[in-house]
Amino acid sequence: MTTKPSDELLRRILRRPATFACVGMSTDPIRPSHYVGRYLSLKGFRVLSINPGHAGKRLFGETVAPDLDAIEEDVDILDVFRRPDMVPPVVAAALRRFPSLRCVWLQMGIVSAEAEAMCAEAGVPIIQDRCPKIEYQRLFGELRMGGFATGLISAKRPS
């Protein structure tokens, strides 16, 4: 089970250049999916947004796709912002559609035993109940910028 992946696995995934397919991406800048996608794009990852309600709009320099089948290029990481009951068909489609998929990532609060079994059978790591933005910041020293785990008990900025 990779609900609690090692830091080594997370670093290996997040150090390599990658194309993320983010299912359930919002165009609303206050939605978590939007700021995660924006962050990843600012870190140099290519972010392909999937949302049938926003198909055709532009987000992070790319056109929003209605579904995974509309993506013509290969995807490295599937990042899912959907309810757990919606995850298995999305994961099945990604495993079928993208031969070089190297990771399935389910966002915070999302765990799916069925998707985990599919990924295990396909030999693709699955990370559940985690956020790539938070993990990137934690592993590469940026969490302090958001006020997390700084060890400081002060309202003053460090000098």
Secondary structure as UniProt FT lines:
FT   HELIX           7..15
FT   STRAND          19..23
FT   TURN            29..30
FT   HELIX           32..42
FT   TURN            43..44
FT   STRAND          46..50
FT   HELIX           52..54
FT   TURN            55..56
FT   STRAND          58..59
FT   TURN            60..61
FT   STRAND          62..63
FT   HELIX           68..70
FT   STRAND          77..80
FT   HELIX           84..86
FT   HELIX           87..97
FT   TURN            99..100
FT   STRAND          103..106
FT   TURN            108..109
FT   HELIX           113..122
FT   STRAND          126..127
FT   HELIX           132..139
FT   TURN            140..141
FT   HELIX           143..146
//
